[in-house]
Amino acid sequence: MPLQLDRLVRRNARYRPSAPAVTFEDATVDWRAFDARVNRVANMLAELGIARGDKVATVSANSMELLETYFAVPMLGAVLVPLSPLLMPSGLASLLRDSDAKCVVTERSMLPIIRAAELDLRVLVTDGSEPLDYHALSAKASDAPPPRAAVADDDLYNIMYTSGTTGLPKGIMHSHFTRSMYSLLFTAAYRMTPESVTLHTGALIFNGAFVTMMPSFFLGAHFIAHRQFDADHTIEAIETHRVTHMVVVPTQVIAMMRSPAFAPQRLASLQCLLSLGAPLLQEHKDRLNAALPGRFHELYGLTEGFMTVLDRNESVRKSSSVGVPTFFNELRIVREDGAEAKPGEVGEIVGRGPLLMLGYYKRPDLTAQALRDGWLFTGDVGYVDEEGYLYLVDRKKDMIDSGGVKVYPRDVEEIAARHPAVRDVAVFGVPDEKWGETPVAAVILAQPAKADELCDWINARVQAKYQRVSRVILCDDFPRSPAGKTLKRELRKPFWEKG
């Protein structure tokens, strides 16, 4: 049977009733109080007709209500569908329709978009009274545990839509068993305990939140969430709450280190600073390890279900690696001819283990492409060393074919990031009459610099002529997914449309 994910909060309320459970903004509730709130939300949803297997979507920024919903829905055997409030109206309507959502928990500002979708939905509003008032209805509901749904290991727990960095979003299905494994495996990977204090400042609707949220709730630890990321506010919260564990994306790491408020002594309580979502370039990784030794972890993985973790004790010795598979997971590197690659040989990263998705919702065709004989084919390119540590080279779709030679954008990005004027960089291929494709570097500046001078500086330091960039483009910001990932396909689009 699964690890009773529908009873996590109830268990903590029984055995750790007075321990702090959740802090959002200035409000902290203990496990007894949080359990009562979750029970009321579950009973409210049941009274609205939500039952086992029904899909409950959330379209909300971070909030206490969002966390209550996250833990109330599984109590009914229903299915969570977290969606971003930053989605375009057509995209949101499409995902609500695709997910077969029966109910949506949202904010008043989202109502015009949801109404325009013309879907048969129960709409609960967390900051208003129409059409259904979340707070008024939950206040009337019982705070006693609802009747327990008979949940099996392979029952659907959530549908997580991909952020669409390489195409249209796909609904990734996680079972109760898979999320149970998140609780167990990441608890071990980050050395978390019931006394841990976890801070999350990114959007809770993305899978990256679950890699620390699930173990935190599993242990009955203290989980702190902010409405949105702010570097100064984050540093203040770490110092005030004595935060021990935190997950960030690279742009947040960079922003914190560039903040005037950044001082290693203010972050001394941290035991695990976990970076995920995209590779943290070596320049920034070195600075972080120097300022906060023995804290940095890096996670590589896909929401689809294969992950590696670089442990804090190896973060210097293996600093260019993304670590090793988590417990009970296996890793292979597969060459283009289908054979298994030798150590040091580049190929596609393939993995399997208990974190694997059930598949893509209503897309057996895409599921068959990604899952083959129980292995997840990631679409990412890398290699392992003699000790089995994984090194991420790039995404297959991001590779540049210049005159028949493969150029890996990350190699060039690592060079460009060393320049003091470069805050962020993205390298991608554009059409070229002679070479087919040629690399271009888009740069966000940290201080004034000229594009042509940056171009010359990068090209003087790359290891091979075919890695030279044809130009540098200065940008105020990059197009990003709601999860904060750089959308290289959007940067490439104008050049390929011209071509």
C-alpha positions in Angstrom: 0.0 0.0 0.0 1.1 3.6 -0.5 2.6 5.6 2.4 -0.8 7.0 3.2 -0.2 10.4 1.6 -3.8 11.3 2.4 -2.9 10.9 6.1 0.4 12.8 6.3 -1.1 15.9 7.9 -3.4 13.9 10.2 -0.4 11.9 11.4 1.6 15.0 12.2 -1.4 16.5 14.0 -1.5 13.5 16.3 2.2 13.1 17.0 3.5 16.7 16.5 0.4 18.8 17.3 2.1 21.9 18.6 5.1 21.9 16.3 5.0 24.7 13.6 3.6 23.3 10.4 3.2 26.0 7.8 4.2 29.7 7.7 2.9 31.9 4.9 3.8 35.6 5.0 3.2 36.5 8.7 0.9 33.7 9.7 2.2 30.4 11.2 -0.1 27.5 12.1 0.8 24.3 14.0 0.1 20.8 12.8 -3.2 20.6 14.8 -4.5 23.8 13.3 -3.4 22.9 9.8 -5.0 19.5 10.0 -8.3 21.1 11.0 -8.1 23.5 8.0 -7.3 20.7 5.6 -10.2 18.6 6.9 -12.6 21.5 6.4 -11.4 22.0 2.8 -11.7 18.3 2.0 -15.2 18.2 3.5 -16.2 21.3 1.5 -15.0 19.7 -1.7 -16.9 16.5 -0.9 -20.1 18.6 -0.3 -19.6 20.1 -3.8 -19.6 16.6 -5.3 -15.8 16.0 -5.6 -15.0 12.3 -5.2 -12.4 9.7 -6.0 -10.8 10.2 -9.4 -12.2 13.7 -10.0 -9.8 16.4 -11.1 -9.4 19.5 -9.0 -7.3 22.3 -10.6 -5.7 25.2 -8.9 -4.9 28.4 -10.6 -3.3 30.5 -7.9 -0.2 32.2 -6.8 1.4 30.9 -3.6 -1.0 31.0 -0.6 -2.1 29.2 2.5 -5.3 28.2 0.6 -3.2 26.6 -2.1 -1.3 24.4 0.4 -4.6 23.5 2.1 -6.0 22.4 -1.2 -2.9 20.4 -2.0 -3.4 18.2 1.0 -7.2 18.2 1.1 -7.7 16.8 -2.5 -5.8 13.5 -1.9 -7.9 12.8 1.2 -10.8 12.3 -1.2 -8.9 10.2 -3.6 -9.3 13.1 -6.1 -6.5 14.3 -8.4 -4.5 17.5 -8.1 -4.0 19.6 -11.3 -1.7 22.6 -10.4 -1.8 25.3 -13.1 0.0 28.6 -13.4 -1.9 31.9 -13.1 0.8 33.3 -15.6 -0.6 31.2 -18.4 -2.1 33.0 -21.4 -5.9 32.8 -21.5 -6.0 30.4 -24.4 -3.3 28.2 -22.8 -5.1 28.1 -19.4 -8.5 27.2 -21.1 -6.7 24.5 -23.1 -5.2 22.8 -20.0 -8.4 23.1 -17.9 -10.2 21.3 -20.8 -7.4 18.8 -21.3 -7.3 17.8 -17.6 -11.0 17.2 -17.4 -11.1 19.4 -14.3 -14.4 19.3 -12.4 -13.5 22.0 -9.9 -11.0 24.9 -9.8 -9.6 26.8 -6.8 -8.5 30.2 -8.0 -8.2 34.0 -7.4 -10.7 36.6 -8.3 -8.3 38.1 -10.9 -8.5 34.8 -12.9 -12.3 34.7 -13.1 -12.7 36.5 -16.5 -10.3 34.0 -18.2 -11.9 31.0 -16.6 -15.4 32.2 -17.5 -14.3 32.8 -21.1 -13.3 29.2 -21.3 -17.0 28.2 -21.0 -16.3 25.0 -19.1 -18.6 23.2 -16.7 -16.6 23.8 -13.5 -17.2 24.5 -9.9 -15.2 27.6 -9.2 -14.0 28.3 -5.7 -12.5 31.8 -5.2 -10.1 32.4 -2.3 -10.3 36.2 -2.3 -14.0 36.8 -3.2 -17.5 35.6 -2.7 -18.6 34.7 -6.3 -19.3 32.2 -7.7 -18.3 30.1 -4.7 -16.6 31.6 -1.6 -13.7 29.3 -0.5 -13.5 30.8 3.0 -17.2 31.0 3.7 -17.9 27.4 2.5 -14.8 25.9 4.3 -15.8 27.7 7.5 -19.1 25.9 7.5 -17.6 22.5 6.8 -16.6 20.0 9.5 -13.0 19.9 10.7 -13.3 16.2 11.4 -11.5 13.9 9.0 -13.6 12.9 6.0 -14.3 9.3 5.2 -11.1 7.8 3.9 -11.0 7.0 0.2 -9.6 3.6 -0.7 -6.4 4.7 -2.5 -4.1 2.2 -4.2 -0.4 2.5 -5.1 -1.0 3.2 -8.7 -4.0 5.6 -8.3 -3.5 9.0 -9.8 -2.2 11.6 -7.4 -1.6 14.6 -9.7 -1.3 15.8 -13.2 1.6 18.2 -13.6 1.7 20.1 -16.9 5.2 20.6 -18.3 6.3 24.3 -18.5 6.7 23.9 -22.3 10.4 24.8 -22.7 10.6 22.5 -25.8 7.0 22.5 -27.0 3.4 22.3 -25.9 2.7 21.4 -22.3 2.0 17.7 -21.6 0.1 16.4 -18.6 2.5 14.2 -16.5 0.7 11.7 -14.3 2.2 10.8 -10.9 0.8 8.1 -8.8 0.4 7.9 -5.0 3.4 5.6 -5.0 5.6 8.0 -6.9 4.9 10.9 -4.6 5.5 8.6 -1.6 8.9 7.9 -3.1 9.5 11.7 -3.3 8.9 11.8 0.4 11.3 9.0 1.2 14.1 9.5 -1.3 14.5 13.2 -1.0 14.3 13.1 2.8 17.5 10.9 2.7 19.2 12.9 -0.1 19.0 16.2 1.8 19.4 14.7 5.3 16.1 16.2 6.5 14.7 15.6 9.9 11.5 16.6 11.8 13.4 19.6 13.1 14.3 20.9 9.6 13.0 24.3 8.5 12.2 24.4 4.7 11.8 27.6 2.8 10.2 27.8 -0.7 10.0 31.1 -2.5 9.3 29.9 -6.0 5.9 29.0 -7.4 4.4 26.0 -5.6 2.6 24.9 -8.8 5.8 23.5 -10.3 7.3 20.1 -9.7 10.4 21.6 -8.2 8.4 22.6 -5.2 7.5 19.0 -4.5 11.1 17.8 -4.1 11.4 19.6 -0.7 7.7 20.0 0.1 6.9 16.3 0.1 9.7 15.3 2.5 9.0 18.3 4.7 5.3 17.3 5.2 6.3 13.6 5.4 8.5 14.4 8.4 6.3 17.0 10.1 9.0 19.6 9.6 8.3 23.4 9.4 7.5 24.5 5.8 7.7 28.2 5.0 6.4 29.7 1.7 6.6 33.2 0.3 4.1 34.6 -2.2 7.0 35.2 -4.6 10.8 35.4 -4.7 12.6 38.5 -3.6 16.3 38.2 -2.9 16.4 40.5 0.1 13.3 39.1 1.7 14.6 35.5 1.2 17.9 36.3 2.9 16.0 38.0 5.8 13.7 34.9 6.2 16.7 32.5 6.2 18.3 34.5 9.0 15.0 35.0 11.0 13.6 31.5 10.8 17.0 29.7 10.9 16.1 28.0 7.6 17.9 24.7 7.1 16.7 23.6 3.6 15.9 25.6 0.5 15.3 25.0 -3.1 16.1 27.6 -5.8 16.5 27.9 -9.5 19.8 29.4 -10.9 18.4 32.9 -11.5 17.4 33.1 -7.8 20.9 31.9 -6.7 22.5 34.6 -8.8 20.0 37.3 -7.5 20.8 36.4 -3.9 24.5 36.5 -4.4 24.3 39.9 -6.1 22.0 41.4 -3.4 23.6 44.0 -1.1 22.0 42.0 1.7 24.0 38.9 0.9 26.4 37.9 3.7 27.4 34.3 4.5 26.8 34.8 8.2 23.2 35.6 7.6 22.8 32.2 5.8 24.8 30.2 8.4 21.8 28.0 9.4 21.5 26.5 5.9 22.4 22.9 5.6 21.1 22.4 2.1 20.8 24.9 -0.7 19.4 22.9 -3.6 19.6 24.3 -7.1 17.4 22.8 -9.9 15.5 23.6 -13.0 18.6 24.3 -15.2 22.3 23.9 -14.7 24.0 26.5 -12.5 26.9 27.7 -14.5 30.3 27.0 -13.0 31.2 30.6 -12.4 28.3 31.0 -10.0 28.7 27.6 -8.5 32.3 28.4 -7.5 31.3 31.6 -5.9 28.5 30.0 -3.9 30.7 27.1 -2.7 33.4 29.6 -1.6 30.8 31.8 0.3 28.8 28.9 1.8 30.9 25.8 1.9 29.3 22.4 2.5 25.7 23.5 1.7 25.3 23.3 -2.1 23.3 20.4 -3.6 22.4 20.3 -7.3 19.5 18.3 -8.7 19.2 17.2 -12.3 16.0 15.6 -13.4 12.7 15.6 -15.2 9.2 15.8 -13.9 8.7 12.6 -15.9 10.6 10.9 -13.2 14.4 10.4 -13.3 16.7 12.4 -11.0 20.3 12.7 -9.8 21.6 14.7 -6.9 25.0 16.1 -6.4 25.6 15.9 -2.7 27.1 18.8 -0.7 30.1 16.7 0.3 31.0 16.3 -3.4 30.0 19.7 -4.6 33.6 20.9 -4.9 35.4 17.7 -6.0 32.7 16.9 -8.6 31.5 20.5 -9.1 30.9 20.2 -12.8 28.8 17.0 -12.3 25.1 16.8 -11.5 25.7 13.9 -9.1 24.4 10.3 -9.0 21.0 8.7 -9.2 18.9 8.8 -6.1 18.3 5.6 -4.2 16.7 2.8 -6.2 17.2 4.6 -9.5 19.4 3.4 -12.4 21.2 5.4 -15.0 22.4 4.6 -18.5 24.0 6.6 -21.3 22.8 5.4 -24.7 24.6 6.2 -28.0 22.8 7.1 -31.2 23.2 3.5 -32.4 21.4 2.2 -29.3 24.5 0.8 -27.6 25.4 1.7 -24.1 28.2 4.3 -23.9 31.4 3.8 -22.0 32.5 6.2 -19.3 33.4 9.6 -20.8 31.4 8.8 -24.0 28.5 11.2 -24.7 25.0 9.9 -25.3 21.4 10.3 -24.3 20.6 10.1 -20.6 18.2 7.3 -19.8 17.0 6.3 -16.4 14.4 4.3 -14.4 13.3 3.9 -10.8 10.4 4.6 -8.5 10.0 8.3 -9.4 8.8 7.5 -12.9 5.5 8.9 -14.1 2.5 6.8 -15.1 2.6 8.5 -18.5 1.3 11.6 -20.2 -2.4 12.2 -19.6 -4.5 11.1 -22.6 -1.3 10.8 -24.8 -0.3 7.2 -25.1 1.6 8.1 -28.3 4.0 10.5 -26.4 4.2 8.1 -23.5 5.5 5.4 -25.8 8.2 7.7 -27.1 9.4 8.7 -23.6 9.0 5.3 -21.8 10.6 2.3 -23.4 10.8 -1.0 -21.6 10.5 0.8 -18.3 13.3 3.3 -19.1 12.8 7.1 -19.4 14.5 8.5 -22.5 15.2 12.1 -21.3 16.2 13.9 -24.5 19.2 15.2 -22.6 22.8 14.5 -23.5 25.5 13.7 -21.0 28.2 11.2 -19.9 29.3 9.5 -16.7 32.8 9.3 -15.4 34.6 6.2 -14.0 32.9 6.7 -10.6 29.4 6.9 -12.1 28.9 10.6 -11.7 26.7 12.2 -14.4 27.8 15.2 -16.4 25.1 17.1 -18.3 26.2 18.3 -21.7 23.0 19.8 -23.1 19.5 19.1 -24.3 19.4 17.2 -27.6 17.1 19.8 -29.0 19.4 22.7 -28.1 22.5 21.2 -29.8 23.8 23.3 -32.7 24.9 21.5 -35.9 27.6 23.8 -37.4 29.2 22.4 -40.5 28.5 18.8 -39.4 30.1 19.4 -36.0 28.0 19.3 -32.8 28.2 22.4 -30.7 26.9 22.2 -27.1 25.6 25.6 -26.1 26.4 25.0 -22.4 30.1 24.9 -23.2 30.0 28.4 -24.6 27.7 29.6 -21.9 30.2 28.5 -19.2 32.8 30.7 -21.0 30.6 33.7 -21.3 29.4 33.6 -17.7 33.0 34.3 -16.6 32.9 37.8 -17.9 32.2 40.3 -15.1 29.6 42.2 -17.2 27.5 39.1 -17.9 24.6 38.4 -15.5 23.0 35.7 -17.6 23.6 34.1 -20.9 21.8 31.8 -23.4 23.5 30.4 -26.5 21.5 29.0 -29.4 21.9 28.3 -33.1 20.8 30.5 -35.9 20.8 29.8 -39.7 24.0 30.3 -41.5 24.6 30.0 -45.3 28.0 28.5 -45.0 27.8 26.3 -41.9 24.1 25.6 -41.7 23.9 26.8 -38.1 26.1 29.1 -36.1 26.1 29.9 -32.4 24.7 33.3 -31.1 24.9 34.4 -27.5 22.1 36.4 -25.9 23.4 38.3 -22.8 21.8 40.1 -19.9 24.3 42.6 -18.6 25.3 43.1 -14.9 27.3 46.3 -15.9 27.8 48.2 -19.1 29.5 46.5 -21.9 29.5 46.5 -25.7 28.2 43.5 -27.7 31.1 43.4 -30.1 33.7 43.5 -27.3 31.9 40.6 -25.5 31.8 38.7 -28.7 35.6 39.0 -29.1 36.2 38.1 -25.4 34.1 34.9 -25.7 35.7 33.9 -29.0 39.2 34.3 -27.6 38.5 31.8 -24.9 36.4 29.0 -26.5 38.2 25.7 -26.9 37.5 25.3 -30.6 36.9 27.5 -33.6 33.5 26.0 -34.3 32.3 27.2 -30.8 32.9 30.8 -31.7 29.7 32.9 -31.6 28.8 34.9 -34.7 27.3 37.7 -32.6 26.2 38.8 -29.1 22.8 40.1 -28.6 22.1 42.3 -25.5 18.8 41.7 -23.8 16.9 43.3 -20.9 15.6 39.9 -20.0 15.0 36.4 -21.6 11.6 34.9 -22.4 11.0 32.5 -19.6 8.5 29.8 -18.8 6.3 30.3 -15.7 8.9 28.1 -13.8 11.7 30.6 -14.7 13.4 28.5 -17.3 14.9 30.3 -20.3 12.9 29.6 -23.5 15.6 29.3 -26.1 13.0 28.4 -28.8 11.6 31.9 -28.3 15.0 33.4 -28.7 15.7 31.4 -31.8 12.3 32.0 -33.4 12.9 35.4 -35.1 16.1 34.2 -36.8 14.6 30.9 -38.1 11.5 32.8 -39.3 13.7 35.1 -41.3 15.6 32.1 -42.6 
